[in-house]
């Protein structure tokens, strides 16, 4: 599957897709454009970014860039590099996977089933995360059904006595599988259905011909790092990158610490507001990304990498003189 099929999936959902010299972008939020596919690491010029925003009414851009880039918040991509073997996981993870496989059956499922039965799982997941306002049932159906007929899209499900207990939506773009959505029912979590689903689906994806990695998620703007704990225990790793947020020139004077403090207070007052939390996250990424990399607070999942690679080198220019995939394996 190529990038254009991914772009068509976004268009079918009602998103606007635009292109620049560095790649493709879509309006992930009101007047906010995100680069895609999400796992791409790009370095657009300042002139390119300016051309993108001016004349299009774009308030902000967000993209992943190398650690050696001059700006951007220290961040990570949650990825899986092959081979993915049971014996390489921790004893606890292996035990949970085996328990899960005894409790459920994992297999690909029709996108139509994910669209209908999957909403209950997605609603349950959003409720646990405190993000119920971020999506409606109609939006969920559109996400799933927009993928019908497009090469590379697939849904996976874990069934307990015929009931959908956990599910994933996956898509292949070039040599990478992406997992845009994952959801489960809380009542089955103690039966380790998520462990079984992740292991079976990830094993199938990473062993597919021509596949180099599975990309699970970006470092979230507003979710705590703990949301990725399960993935790391399942053998996924954190690939260090910088995430950069760029604001329209007219908004730059207002993107400051005072504005950030106001937004932090609003997040506490309106904890379920998706827009407020994402806006606060955008400003946080922007302000943090303006500091030198050695003066930033690194995500907890990168602390070990920082000690062995960054501090040992004692030179920020040392970072990313090697390809990103090499960094991920170290």
C-alpha positions in Angstrom: 0.0 0.0 0.0 1.3 3.5 -0.8 0.8 6.8 1.0 -2.0 7.9 -1.3 -4.3 5.1 0.0 -3.7 6.4 3.5 -4.5 9.9 2.3 -7.7 8.7 0.7 -8.8 7.1 4.0 -8.4 10.5 5.6 -10.3 12.3 2.8 -13.2 9.9 3.1 -13.4 10.9 6.8 -13.7 14.5 5.8 -10.1 15.6 6.4 -8.2 18.0 4.2 -5.0 16.6 2.8 -2.2 18.9 1.5 1.3 18.3 0.3 4.6 20.1 0.5 8.2 19.3 -0.5 8.8 17.2 2.7 5.6 15.2 2.6 1.9 15.1 3.3 -0.3 16.8 6.0 -3.9 16.7 7.2 -6.0 18.8 9.5 -5.9 16.7 12.7 -7.5 19.5 14.6 -9.1 22.9 14.0 -6.5 24.7 11.8 -3.8 22.3 13.0 -2.1 20.1 10.4 -0.2 16.9 11.3 2.4 15.4 9.0 1.7 11.8 7.9 2.4 8.9 7.8 3.1 9.4 11.5 6.3 7.5 11.5 8.1 9.6 9.0 10.9 11.8 10.3 11.3 14.9 8.2 13.2 18.2 8.1 11.2 20.9 6.2 12.8 24.2 5.7 11.5 27.4 7.5 10.5 28.7 4.0 8.5 25.5 3.4 6.7 25.7 6.7 5.9 29.4 6.1 4.5 28.7 2.6 2.3 25.9 4.1 0.7 28.2 6.7 0.4 31.5 4.8 -2.7 31.7 2.7 -4.3 28.5 4.0 -5.5 29.7 7.4 -3.3 27.1 9.2 -2.7 28.0 12.8 -0.1 25.4 13.6 1.9 22.4 12.2 3.2 19.4 14.0 5.7 16.9 12.7 8.6 14.5 13.8 12.1 15.5 13.1 15.6 14.1 13.9 17.3 14.6 17.3 19.9 16.6 15.5 17.3 19.2 14.3 17.8 22.6 15.9 14.3 22.8 17.3 11.6 20.4 18.6 10.7 18.7 21.9 12.6 15.5 22.8 10.0 12.8 22.1 9.6 9.3 20.8 7.7 6.9 18.5 6.4 3.7 19.9 7.6 1.0 17.4 8.3 -2.7 17.1 11.3 -4.0 15.1 11.5 -7.6 14.2 11.9 -10.4 14.9 9.1 -10.6 17.4 9.6 -13.8 19.4 7.8 -15.0 22.6 11.1 -16.0 24.2 12.4 -12.4 24.0 9.7 -11.1 26.2 9.7 -11.0 30.0 8.4 -13.9 31.9 5.3 -12.0 33.1 4.5 -11.0 29.5 4.8 -14.5 28.2 2.6 -15.8 31.0 -0.1 -13.1 30.3 0.0 -13.9 26.6 -0.4 -17.6 27.2 -3.3 -16.9 29.6 -4.9 -14.6 27.0 -4.6 -17.2 24.3 -6.4 -19.7 26.5 -9.2 -17.2 27.1 -9.8 -15.9 23.6 -9.5 -16.5 19.9 -7.6 -13.9 17.8 -8.1 -13.4 14.1 -8.7 -10.8 11.4 -12.3 -9.5 11.4 -14.4 -7.5 8.8 -14.2 -3.8 9.0 -17.9 -3.7 9.2 -17.8 -5.7 12.4 -15.3 -3.3 13.8 -17.5 -0.4 12.8 -20.5 -1.8 14.6 -19.4 -4.0 17.5 -16.1 -2.1 18.0 -17.8 1.1 19.1 -18.7 -0.5 22.5 -15.0 -1.3 22.9 -13.9 2.2 21.7 -16.4 3.9 24.1 -15.2 1.8 27.0 -11.5 2.7 26.2 -12.2 6.4 25.8 -14.1 6.4 29.1 -11.2 4.8 30.9 -8.9 7.4 29.4 -11.2 10.3 30.3 -11.6 11.3 26.6 -15.3 10.6 25.9 -15.8 13.9 24.2 -13.0 13.2 21.6 -15.2 10.9 19.5 -18.8 10.1 18.7 -20.2 6.8 17.5 -20.8 8.3 14.0 -17.2 9.3 13.8 -16.1 5.8 14.8 -18.2 4.2 12.1 -16.8 6.7 9.6 -13.2 5.8 10.6 -13.8 2.1 10.1 -16.0 2.2 7.0 -13.8 4.7 5.2 -11.1 2.0 5.0 -13.4 -0.4 3.1 -12.0 -1.2 -0.3 -8.6 0.5 0.3 -5.6 -1.8 0.1 -3.6 -2.3 3.3 -6.3 -1.8 5.9 -7.2 -4.7 8.2 -9.0 -5.2 11.5 -8.1 -7.7 14.2 -10.3 -9.0 17.0 -10.0 -11.1 20.1 -13.2 -13.0 20.8 -14.4 -14.5 24.0 -17.3 -16.9 23.5 -18.1 -15.1 20.2 -18.1 -11.6 21.8 -15.6 -9.0 20.5 -13.4 -8.3 23.6 -10.5 -6.4 22.1 -9.7 -5.1 18.6 -7.2 -3.2 16.4 -7.4 -1.2 13.2 -4.1 -1.6 11.2 -2.8 -0.2 7.9 0.3 -1.0 5.9 2.2 1.9 4.2 5.3 0.8 2.4 7.5 -1.2 4.8 5.6 -0.1 7.9 2.4 -1.3 9.6 0.6 1.4 11.5 -2.0 0.8 14.3 -4.2 3.9 14.4 -6.7 2.5 16.9 -6.7 -0.1 19.6 -9.6 -0.7 22.0 -10.9 -3.3 24.5 -13.6 -4.0 27.0 -12.6 -3.5 30.6 -14.5 -6.6 31.8 -12.2 -8.9 29.8 -8.9 -7.2 30.6 -8.1 -9.4 33.6 -8.3 -12.3 31.1 -5.4 -10.8 29.2 -7.2 -10.5 25.9 -5.1 -7.5 25.0 -1.9 -9.5 25.5 -3.1 -12.2 23.2 -4.3 -9.7 20.5 -1.1 -7.7 20.5 1.1 -10.7 20.3 -0.7 -12.5 17.5 -1.4 -9.4 15.4 2.1 -7.9 15.9 3.7 -11.3 15.1 1.7 -11.5 11.8 2.5 -7.9 10.9 6.3 -7.9 11.5 6.7 -11.3 9.7 4.9 -10.0 6.6 7.1 -9.9 3.5 8.8 -6.5 3.0 7.8 -5.2 6.5 10.6 -3.5 8.5 8.6 -2.3 11.6 5.3 -1.8 13.3 4.5 1.8 14.3 2.1 2.0 17.2 1.9 5.7 18.2 3.4 9.1 18.6 4.3 10.6 21.9 0.9 12.0 22.8 0.2 15.7 23.3 -1.9 15.2 26.3 -1.9 11.6 27.5 0.4 10.5 30.4 3.4 8.4 29.5 1.8 5.5 31.4 -0.5 4.9 28.4 2.5 3.3 26.7 3.6 1.1 29.6 1.7 -1.9 28.3 3.2 -1.6 24.8 6.8 -1.4 26.2 6.1 -4.5 28.3 4.9 -6.3 25.2 8.3 -5.7 23.5 7.7 -2.4 21.7 10.4 0.2 22.1 10.8 4.0 22.1 12.5 5.5 19.1 14.0 8.9 20.1 13.0 11.8 17.8 12.1 15.5 18.3 8.5 16.6 17.8 8.2 20.1 16.5 5.2 22.4 16.7 5.3 25.5 14.5 2.7 28.3 15.0 1.6 30.9 12.4 3.7 34.0 12.6 0.7 36.0 13.8 0.3 33.6 16.8 3.9 33.4 17.8 3.7 36.6 20.1 1.0 34.9 22.1 2.7 31.5 22.4 4.5 32.2 25.7 4.8 30.9 29.2 1.9 33.2 30.4 -0.5 31.7 27.9 0.7 28.2 28.8 -0.1 28.8 32.5 -3.6 30.0 31.6 -4.1 26.8 29.5 -2.9 24.6 32.3 -5.5 26.1 34.6 -8.2 25.5 32.0 -7.2 21.9 31.6 -7.7 21.4 35.4 -11.1 23.2 35.2 -12.3 21.4 32.1 -10.5 18.0 32.2 -12.8 16.4 29.7 -12.3 19.1 27.0 -10.4 17.5 24.1 -9.7 20.9 22.5 -8.3 22.5 25.6 -6.0 19.6 26.5 -4.7 19.3 22.9 -4.1 23.1 22.7 -2.2 23.0 26.0 -0.2 20.1 24.7 0.7 21.9 21.5 1.9 24.9 23.4 3.9 22.7 25.8 5.6 21.0 22.9 6.3 24.4 21.2 7.8 26.0 24.3 9.9 22.9 25.3 11.1 22.5 21.7 12.7 25.9 21.7 15.2 24.9 24.4 18.5 23.1 23.6 18.2 19.4 23.6 20.5 19.0 26.6 18.4 21.3 28.7 15.1 19.6 28.1 13.2 17.1 30.3 13.5 13.8 28.5 10.6 11.3 28.6 11.0 8.6 31.2 11.1 5.9 28.5 14.2 7.5 27.0 16.3 8.0 30.1 18.3 4.8 29.6 19.0 5.8 26.0 20.0 9.3 27.0 22.6 8.0 29.5 24.1 5.5 27.1 24.1 7.6 24.0 23.7 11.3 24.7 25.5 11.8 27.9 28.3 9.3 27.0 28.9 11.2 23.8 28.8 14.6 25.6 28.0 16.2 22.3 24.5 17.0 20.9 25.8 16.8 17.4 26.6 13.1 18.0 22.9 12.4 18.0 21.4 11.3 14.7 24.6 11.1 12.8 23.3 7.5 12.5 20.0 6.6 10.8 16.9 6.5 13.0 16.5 2.7 12.7 20.0 2.3 14.0 19.2 4.4 17.0 16.1 2.3 17.7 18.1 -0.8 17.9 20.7 0.5 20.3 
